[in-house]
Amino acid sequence: MPGSFAVAKVVLYHTEGCHLCEQAQVMLAQHPQVSAIELRDIIDDPEWLSAYQVRIPVMALAHRPEAELGWPFDQQAINQLIEQYGPY
């Protein structure tokens, strides 16, 4: 709905020692439409490792895991993803 302010829970696929992942986490934490961030270290799951090892950081909407953004993304791209798929 135009003019509404929706908030979304997001997933951030990352790994330890990834400076781009750290930048993405800070960006998401500062984003006014992000209510919670679930961190998923790709090392913890072979499927995540296979899917994201050369793409991290990748953020996805928690309720729509297929709705994802690969790095680089910015505040506007996050807004557009939330608008397109809804916050919950």
N, CA, C and O atoms as a printed pandas DataFrame, in Angstrom:
     atom_number atom_name residue_name chain_id  residue_number  x_coord  y_coord  z_coord
0              1         N          MET        A               1    0.845   -1.168    0.000
1              2        CA          MET        A               1    0.000    0.000    0.000
2              3         C          MET        A               1    0.896    1.238    0.000
3              4         O          MET        A               1    1.772    1.346    0.858
4              5         N          PRO        A               2    0.708    2.171   -0.929
5              6        CA          PRO        A               2    1.557    3.358   -0.998
6              7         C          PRO        A               2    1.479    4.168    0.285
7              8         O          PRO        A               2    0.400    4.347    0.850
8              9         N          GLY        A               3    2.616    4.653    0.739
9             10        CA          GLY        A               3    2.654    5.476    1.928
10            11         C          GLY        A               3    2.708    4.698    3.224
11            12         O          GLY        A               3    2.934    5.286    4.282
12            13         N          SER        A               4    2.507    3.384    3.172
13            14        CA          SER        A               4    2.568    2.602    4.403
14            15         C          SER        A               4    4.018    2.318    4.754
15            16         O          SER        A               4    4.906    2.389    3.905
16            17         N          PHE        A               5    4.240    1.996    6.017
17            18        CA          PHE        A               5    5.594    1.722    6.461
18            19         C          PHE        A               5    5.625    0.303    6.995
19            20         O          PHE        A               5    5.260    0.054    8.144
20            21         N          ALA        A               6    6.057   -0.615    6.166
21            22        CA          ALA        A               6    6.098   -2.026    6.534
22            23         C          ALA        A               6    7.471   -2.369    7.077
23            24         O          ALA        A               6    8.481   -1.830    6.623
24            25         N          VAL        A               7    7.506   -3.268    8.052
25            26        CA          VAL        A               7    8.777   -3.753    8.560
26            27         C          VAL        A               7    8.888   -5.235    8.275
27            28         O          VAL        A               7    7.882   -5.943    8.217
28            29         N          ALA        A               8   10.101   -5.699    8.098
29            30        CA          ALA        A               8   10.320   -7.086    7.693
30            31         C          ALA        A               8   11.425   -7.726    8.514
31            32         O          ALA        A               8   12.367   -7.063    8.947
32            33         N          LYS        A               9   11.288   -9.018    8.717
33            34        CA          LYS        A               9   12.360   -9.829    9.269
34            35         C          LYS        A               9   13.170  -10.342    8.095
35            36         O          LYS        A               9   12.611  -10.771    7.085
36            37         N          VAL        A              10   14.494  -10.297    8.229
37            38        CA          VAL        A              10   15.362  -10.718    7.134
38            39         C          VAL        A              10   16.368  -11.754    7.620
39            40         O          VAL        A              10   16.646  -11.872    8.814
40            41         N          VAL        A              11   16.901  -12.495    6.664
41            42        CA          VAL        A              11   17.964  -13.464    6.895
42            43         C          VAL        A              11   19.196  -12.937    6.176
43            44         O          VAL        A              11   19.108  -12.486    5.034
44            45         N          LEU        A              12   20.346  -12.994    6.844
45            46        CA          LEU        A              12   21.602  -12.610    6.208
46            47         C          LEU        A              12   22.510  -13.833    6.186
47            48         O          LEU        A              12   22.937  -14.324    7.231
48            49         N          TYR        A              13   22.798  -14.315    4.979
49            50        CA          TYR        A              13   23.759  -15.400    4.799
50            51         C          TYR        A              13   25.148  -14.781    4.781
51            52         O          TYR        A              13   25.417  -13.850    4.023
52            53         N          HIS        A              14   26.022  -15.306    5.621
53            54        CA          HIS        A              14   27.336  -14.692    5.826
54            55         C          HIS        A              14   28.316  -15.781    6.253
55            56         O          HIS        A              14   27.972  -16.962    6.315
56            57         N          THR        A              15   29.540  -15.357    6.544
57            58        CA          THR        A              15   30.504  -16.221    7.214
58            59         C          THR        A              15   31.470  -15.341    7.981
59            60         O          THR        A              15   31.615  -14.155    7.686
60            61         N          GLU        A              16   32.120  -15.919    8.952
61            62        CA          GLU        A              16   33.063  -15.185    9.789
62            63         C          GLU        A              16   34.241  -14.689    8.948
63            64         O          GLU        A              16   34.740  -15.395    8.071
64            65         N          GLY        A              17   34.665  -13.479    9.232
65            66        CA          GLY        A              17   35.813  -12.909    8.541
66            67         C          GLY        A              17   35.484  -12.258    7.209
67            68         O          GLY        A              17   36.392  -11.817    6.505
68            69         N          CYS        A              18   34.235  -12.188    6.853
69            70        CA          CYS        A              18   33.805  -11.579    5.585
70            71         C          CYS        A              18   33.477  -10.106    5.841
71            72         O          CYS        A              18   32.445   -9.791    6.434
72            73         N          HIS        A              19   34.363   -9.202    5.390
73            74        CA          HIS        A              19   34.137   -7.781    5.674
74            75         C          HIS        A              19   32.910   -7.234    4.946
75            76         O          HIS        A              19   32.253   -6.326    5.454
76            77         N          LEU        A              20   32.590   -7.768    3.769
77            78        CA          LEU        A              20   31.375   -7.326    3.078
78            79         C          LEU        A              20   30.138   -7.758    3.854
79            80         O          LEU        A              20   29.136   -7.043    3.878
80            81         N          CYS        A              21   30.203   -8.921    4.485
81            82        CA          CYS        A              21   29.092   -9.405    5.304
82            83         C          CYS        A              21   28.876   -8.478    6.497
83            84         O          CYS        A              21   27.740   -8.181    6.866
84            85         N          GLU        A              22   29.962   -8.030    7.086
85            86        CA          GLU        A              22   29.871   -7.095    8.210
86            87         C          GLU        A              22   29.227   -5.787    7.764
87            88         O          GLU        A              22   28.400   -5.227    8.483
88            89         N          GLN        A              23   29.599   -5.297    6.585
89            90        CA          GLN        A              23   29.000   -4.075    6.050
90            91         C          GLN        A              23   27.508   -4.268    5.811
91            92         O          GLN        A              23   26.706   -3.386    6.121
92            93         N          ALA        A              24   27.138   -5.416    5.261
93            94        CA          ALA        A              24   25.729   -5.703    5.002
94            95         C          ALA        A              24   24.937   -5.768    6.303
95            96         O          ALA        A              24   23.813   -5.272    6.374
96            97         N          GLN        A              25   25.519   -6.376    7.328
97            98        CA          GLN        A              25   24.826   -6.478    8.617
98            99         C          GLN        A              25   24.585   -5.093    9.212
99           100         O          GLN        A              25   23.501   -4.825    9.730
100          101         N          VAL        A              26   25.581   -4.214    9.144
101          102        CA          VAL        A              26   25.412   -2.852    9.646
102          103         C          VAL        A              26   24.314   -2.135    8.866
103          104         O          VAL        A              26   23.467   -1.466    9.458
104          105         N          MET        A              27   24.324   -2.269    7.546
105          106        CA          MET        A              27   23.310   -1.627    6.709
106          107         C          MET        A              27   21.912   -2.107    7.087
107          108         O          MET        A              27   20.991   -1.301    7.223
108          109         N          LEU        A              28   21.756   -3.417    7.256
109          110        CA          LEU        A              28   20.450   -3.967    7.618
110          111         C          LEU        A              28   20.022   -3.507    9.005
111          112         O          LEU        A              28   18.849   -3.199    9.218
112          113         N          ALA        A              29   20.956   -3.455    9.949
113          114        CA          ALA        A              29   20.637   -3.030   11.311
114          115         C          ALA        A              29   20.168   -1.579   11.350
115          116         O          ALA        A              29   19.374   -1.203   12.213
116          117         N          GLN        A              30   20.655   -0.766   10.419
117          118        CA          GLN        A              30   20.287    0.646   10.375
118          119         C          GLN        A              30   19.049    0.905    9.527
119          120         O          GLN        A              30   18.522    2.018    9.526
120          121         N          HIS        A              31   18.587   -0.094    8.817
121          122        CA          HIS        A              31   17.456    0.109    7.907
122          123         C          HIS        A              31   16.150    0.189    8.701
123          124         O          HIS        A              31   15.855   -0.714    9.484
124          125         N          PRO        A              32   15.366    1.250    8.514
125          126        CA          PRO        A              32   14.151    1.426    9.314
126          127         C          PRO        A              32   13.056    0.385    9.047
127          128         O          PRO        A              32   12.163    0.211    9.875
128          129         N          GLN        A              33   13.113   -0.299    7.917
129          130        CA          GLN        A              33   12.079   -1.290    7.608
130          131         C          GLN        A              33   12.484   -2.707    8.002
131          132         O          GLN        A              33   11.730   -3.650    7.761
132          133         N          VAL        A              34   13.645   -2.871    8.594
133          134        CA          VAL        A              34   14.099   -4.191    9.036
134          135         C          VAL        A              34   13.897   -4.288   10.544
135          136         O          VAL        A              34   14.502   -3.542   11.314
136          137         N          SER        A              35   13.036   -5.219   10.953
137          138        CA          SER        A              35   12.723   -5.353   12.381
138          139         C          SER        A              35   13.612   -6.368   13.084
139          140         O          SER        A              35   13.812   -6.279   14.295
140          141         N          ALA        A              36   14.149   -7.335   12.340
141          142        CA          ALA        A              36   15.004   -8.373   12.931
142          143         C          ALA        A              36   15.884   -8.967   11.843
143          144         O          ALA        A              36   15.496   -9.050   10.677
144          145         N          ILE        A              37   17.086   -9.381   12.256
145          146        CA          ILE        A              37   18.036  -10.008   11.334
146          147         C          ILE        A              37   18.414  -11.369   11.894
147          148         O          ILE        A              37   18.921  -11.472   13.010
148          149         N          GLU        A              38   18.166  -12.402   11.117
149          150        CA          GLU        A              38   18.628  -13.743   11.484
150          151         C          GLU        A              38   19.918  -13.998   10.719
151          152         O          GLU        A              38   19.930  -13.977    9.488
152          153         N          LEU        A              39   20.997  -14.238   11.441
153          154        CA          LEU        A              39   22.287  -14.506   10.815
154          155         C          LEU        A              39   22.431  -15.999   10.572
155          156         O          LEU        A              39   22.227  -16.806   11.479
156          157         N          ARG        A              40   22.780  -16.361    9.354
157          158        CA          ARG        A              40   23.025  -17.755    9.005
158          159         C          ARG        A              40   24.423  -17.872    8.413
159          160         O          ARG        A              40   24.689  -17.399    7.307
160          161         N          ASP        A              41   25.310  -18.510    9.171
161          162        CA          ASP        A              41   26.673  -18.728    8.696
162          163         C          ASP        A              41   26.635  -19.888    7.705
163          164         O          ASP        A              41   26.209  -20.991    8.049
164          165         N          ILE        A              42   27.076  -19.639    6.485
165          166        CA          ILE        A              42   26.977  -20.656    5.439
166          167         C          ILE        A              42   27.795  -21.900    5.757
167          168         O          ILE        A              42   27.546  -22.959    5.180
168          169         N          ILE        A              43   28.755  -21.800    6.651
169          170        CA          ILE        A              43   29.564  -22.954    7.050
170          171         C          ILE        A              43   28.716  -23.985    7.801
171          172         O          ILE        A              43   29.055  -25.168    7.829
172          173         N          ASP        A              44   27.619  -23.538    8.403
173          174        CA          ASP        A              44   26.791  -24.412    9.240
174          175         C          ASP        A              44   25.890  -25.359    8.459
175          176         O          ASP        A              44   25.317  -26.275    9.047
176          177         N          ASP        A              45   25.749  -25.165    7.158
177          178        CA          ASP        A              45   24.825  -25.988    6.382
178          179         C          ASP        A              45   25.401  -26.202    4.980
179          180         O          ASP        A              45   25.691  -25.230    4.282
180          181         N          PRO        A              46   25.572  -27.451    4.562
181          182        CA          PRO        A              46   26.151  -27.719    3.234
182          183         C          PRO        A              46   25.349  -27.103    2.081
183          184         O          PRO        A              46   25.929  -26.700    1.072
184          185         N          GLU        A              47   24.035  -27.029    2.223
185          186        CA          GLU        A              47   23.217  -26.415    1.169
186          187         C          GLU        A              47   23.485  -24.918    1.081
187          188         O          GLU        A              47   23.582  -24.368   -0.016
188          189         N          TRP        A              48   23.603  -24.257    2.228
189          190        CA          TRP        A              48   23.910  -22.822    2.223
190          191         C          TRP        A              48   25.284  -22.588    1.628
191          192         O          TRP        A              48   25.474  -21.664    0.837
192          193         N          LEU        A              49   26.245  -23.423    2.006
193          194        CA          LEU        A              49   27.602  -23.277    1.491
194          195         C          LEU        A              49   27.612  -23.406   -0.030
195          196         O          LEU        A              49   28.232  -22.602   -0.726
196          197         N          SER        A              50   26.927  -24.417   -0.533
197          198        CA          SER        A              50   26.869  -24.634   -1.977
198          199         C          SER        A              50   26.191  -23.468   -2.697
199          200         O          SER        A              50   26.646  -23.038   -3.757
200          201         N          ALA        A              51   25.110  -22.966   -2.121
201          202        CA          ALA        A              51   24.334  -21.915   -2.775
202          203         C          ALA        A              51   24.989  -20.540   -2.696
203          204         O          ALA        A              51   24.850  -19.735   -3.617
204          205         N          TYR        A              52   25.705  -20.263   -1.598
205          206        CA          TYR        A              52   26.117  -18.885   -1.337
206          207         C          TYR        A              52   27.619  -18.649   -1.212
207          208         O          TYR        A              52   28.032  -17.507   -1.009
208          209         N          GLN        A              53   28.448  -19.679   -1.324
209          210        CA          GLN        A              53   29.867  -19.492   -1.015
210          211         C          GLN        A              53   30.557  -18.423   -1.855
211          212         O          GLN        A              53   31.490  -17.783   -1.371
212          213         N          VAL        A              54   30.136  -18.212   -3.076
213          214        CA          VAL        A              54   30.768  -17.171   -3.895
214          215         C          VAL        A              54   29.883  -15.933   -4.034
215          216         O          VAL        A              54   30.206  -15.015   -4.788
216          217         N          ARG        A              55   28.753  -15.912   -3.297
217          218        CA          ARG        A              55   27.796  -14.809   -3.432
218          219         C          ARG        A              55   27.624  -13.972   -2.174
219          220         O          ARG        A              55   27.023  -12.899   -2.237
220          221         N          ILE        A              56   28.132  -14.429   -1.035
221          222        CA          ILE        A              56   27.850  -13.715    0.210
222          223         C          ILE        A              56   28.462  -12.320    0.204
223          224         O          ILE        A              56   29.494  -12.078   -0.422
224          225         N          PRO        A              57   27.812  -11.424    0.905
225          226        CA          PRO        A              57   26.603  -11.586    1.684
226          227         C          PRO        A              57   25.350  -11.599    0.804
227          228         O          PRO        A              57   25.284  -10.939   -0.232
228          229         N          VAL        A              58   24.374  -12.364    1.249
229          230        CA          VAL        A              58   23.071  -12.431    0.589
230          231         C          VAL        A              58   22.015  -12.227    1.664
231          232         O          VAL        A              58   22.047  -12.884    2.705
232          233         N          MET        A              59   21.080  -11.318    1.414
233          234        CA          MET        A              59   19.957  -11.149    2.338
234          235         C          MET        A              59   18.694  -11.660    1.687
235          236         O          MET        A              59   18.518  -11.555    0.473
236          237         N          ALA        A              60   17.814  -12.214    2.503
237          238        CA          ALA        A              60   16.532  -12.721    2.028
238          239         C          ALA        A              60   15.457  -12.333    3.031
239          240         O          ALA        A              60   15.738  -12.123    4.211
240          241         N          LEU        A              61   14.236  -12.241    2.556
241          242        CA          LEU        A              61   13.122  -12.013    3.467
242          243         C          LEU        A              61   12.831  -13.317    4.185
243          244         O          LEU        A              61   12.769  -14.371    3.550
244          245         N          ALA        A              62   12.652  -13.266    5.497
245          246        CA          ALA        A              62   12.463  -14.476    6.294
246          247         C          ALA        A              62   11.236  -15.263    5.847
247          248         O          ALA        A              62   11.257  -16.494    5.855
248          249         N          HIS        A              63   10.174  -14.575    5.459
249          250        CA          HIS        A              63    8.934  -15.259    5.069
250          251         C          HIS        A              63    8.903  -15.668    3.596
251          252         O          HIS        A              63    8.018  -16.412    3.173
252          253         N          ARG        A              64    9.865  -15.183    2.822
253          254        CA          ARG        A              64    9.945  -15.512    1.394
254          255         C          ARG        A              64   11.410  -15.731    1.029
255          256         O          ARG        A              64   12.026  -14.851    0.428
256          257         N          PRO        A              65   11.985  -16.892    1.379
257          258        CA          PRO        A              65   13.416  -17.103    1.173
258          259         C          PRO        A              65   13.869  -16.965   -0.281
259          260         O          PRO        A              65   15.046  -16.715   -0.538
260          261         N          GLU        A              66   12.952  -17.125   -1.226
261          262        CA          GLU        A              66   13.324  -16.952   -2.633
262          263         C          GLU        A              66   13.503  -15.476   -2.991
263          264         O          GLU        A              66   14.089  -15.150   -4.024
264          265         N          ALA        A              67   12.999  -14.588   -2.136
265          266        CA          ALA        A              67   13.135  -13.143   -2.345
266          267         C          ALA        A              67   14.449  -12.705   -1.711
267          268         O          ALA        A              67   14.501  -12.395   -0.521
268          269         N          GLU        A              68   15.503  -12.683   -2.510
269          270        CA          GLU        A              68   16.824  -12.402   -1.966
270          271         C          GLU        A              68   17.556  -11.351   -2.791
271          272         O          GLU        A              68   17.244  -11.100   -3.956
272          273         N          LEU        A              69   18.535  -10.753   -2.142
273          274        CA          LEU        A              69   19.422   -9.790   -2.782
274          275         C          LEU        A              69   20.854  -10.223   -2.535
275          276         O          LEU        A              69   21.246  -10.482   -1.397
276          277         N          GLY        A              70   21.634  -10.302   -3.605
277          278        CA          GLY        A              70   23.058  -10.559   -3.476
278          279         C          GLY        A              70   23.813   -9.242   -3.421
279          280         O          GLY        A              70   23.346   -8.225   -3.933
280          281         N          TRP        A              71   24.965   -9.268   -2.808
281          282        CA          TRP        A              71   25.807   -8.073   -2.701
282          283         C          TRP        A              71   26.343   -7.691   -4.066
283          284         O          TRP        A              71   26.724   -8.585   -4.822
284          285         N          PRO        A              72   26.394   -6.433   -4.424
285          286        CA          PRO        A              72   26.095   -5.296   -3.574
286          287         C          PRO        A              72   24.617   -4.935   -3.612
287          288         O          PRO        A              72   23.991   -4.954   -4.672
288          289         N          PHE        A              73   24.068   -4.610   -2.461
289          290        CA          PHE        A              73   22.723   -4.056   -2.380
290          291         C          PHE        A              73   22.769   -2.807   -1.518
291          292         O          PHE        A              73   23.709   -2.594   -0.751
292          293         N          ASP        A              74   21.739   -1.987   -1.656
293          294        CA          ASP        A              74   21.699   -0.738   -0.910
294          295         C          ASP        A              74   20.320   -0.574   -0.280
295          296         O          ASP        A              74   19.452   -1.437   -0.413
296          297         N          GLN        A              75   20.140    0.547    0.405
297          298        CA          GLN        A              75   18.874    0.789    1.110
298          299         C          GLN        A              75   17.679    0.771    0.150
299          300         O          GLN        A              75   16.618    0.243    0.482
300          301         N          GLN        A              76   17.857    1.344   -1.025
301          302        CA          GLN        A              76   16.772    1.393   -1.996
302          303         C          GLN        A              76   16.396   -0.016   -2.468
303          304         O          GLN        A              76   15.212   -0.321   -2.611
304          305         N          ALA        A              77   17.373   -0.859   -2.706
305          306        CA          ALA        A              77   17.089   -2.234   -3.132
306          307         C          ALA        A              77   16.349   -3.000   -2.042
307          308         O          ALA        A              77   15.454   -3.792   -2.336
308          309         N          ILE        A              78   16.720   -2.767   -0.787
309          310        CA          ILE        A              78   16.021   -3.408    0.330
310          311         C          ILE        A              78   14.571   -2.942    0.359
311          312         O          ILE        A              78   13.660   -3.758    0.503
312          313         N          ASN        A              79   14.349   -1.638    0.224
313          314        CA          ASN        A              79   12.984   -1.092    0.184
314          315         C          ASN        A              79   12.169   -1.748   -0.917
315          316         O          ASN        A              79   11.031   -2.158   -0.694
316          317         N          GLN        A              80   12.749   -1.846   -2.101
317          318        CA          GLN        A              80   12.029   -2.408   -3.243
318          319         C          GLN        A              80   11.677   -3.877   -3.014
319          320         O          GLN        A              80   10.586   -4.313   -3.381
320          321         N          LEU        A              81   12.577   -4.635   -2.418
321          322        CA          LEU        A              81   12.303   -6.041   -2.138
322          323         C          LEU        A              81   11.150   -6.177   -1.152
323          324         O          LEU        A              81   10.264   -7.009   -1.346
324          325         N          ILE        A              82   11.155   -5.369   -0.098
325          326        CA          ILE        A              82   10.081   -5.414    0.894
326          327         C          ILE        A              82    8.764   -4.995    0.262
327          328         O          ILE        A              82    7.733   -5.615    0.526
328          329         N          GLU        A              83    8.774   -3.963   -0.562
329          330        CA          GLU        A              83    7.560   -3.539   -1.249
330          331         C          GLU        A              83    7.024   -4.601   -2.184
331          332         O          GLU        A              83    5.816   -4.828   -2.250
332          333         N          GLN        A              84    7.930   -5.257   -2.913
333          334        CA          GLN        A              84    7.517   -6.254   -3.889
334          335         C          GLN        A              84    6.914   -7.504   -3.243
335          336         O          GLN        A              84    5.912   -8.029   -3.728
336          337         N          TYR        A              85    7.519   -7.980   -2.151
337          338        CA          TYR        A              85    7.095   -9.241   -1.561
338          339         C          TYR        A              85    6.317   -9.081   -0.261
339          340         O          TYR        A              85    5.803  -10.064    0.272
340          341         N          GLY        A              86    6.224   -7.874    0.249
341          342        CA          GLY        A              86    5.525   -7.646    1.505
342          343         C          GLY        A              86    6.420   -7.940    2.694
343          344         O          GLY        A              86    7.409   -8.664    2.583
344          345         N          PRO        A              87    6.060   -7.369    3.831
345          346        CA          PRO        A              87    6.919   -7.505    5.005
346          347         C          PRO        A              87    6.801   -8.836    5.725
347          348         O          PRO        A              87    7.761   -9.249    6.376
348          349         N          TYR        A              88    5.662   -9.532    5.639
349          350        CA          TYR        A              88    5.491  -10.791    6.387
350          351         C          TYR        A              88    4.843  -11.850    5.552
351          352         O          TYR        A              88    4.627  -12.965    6.028
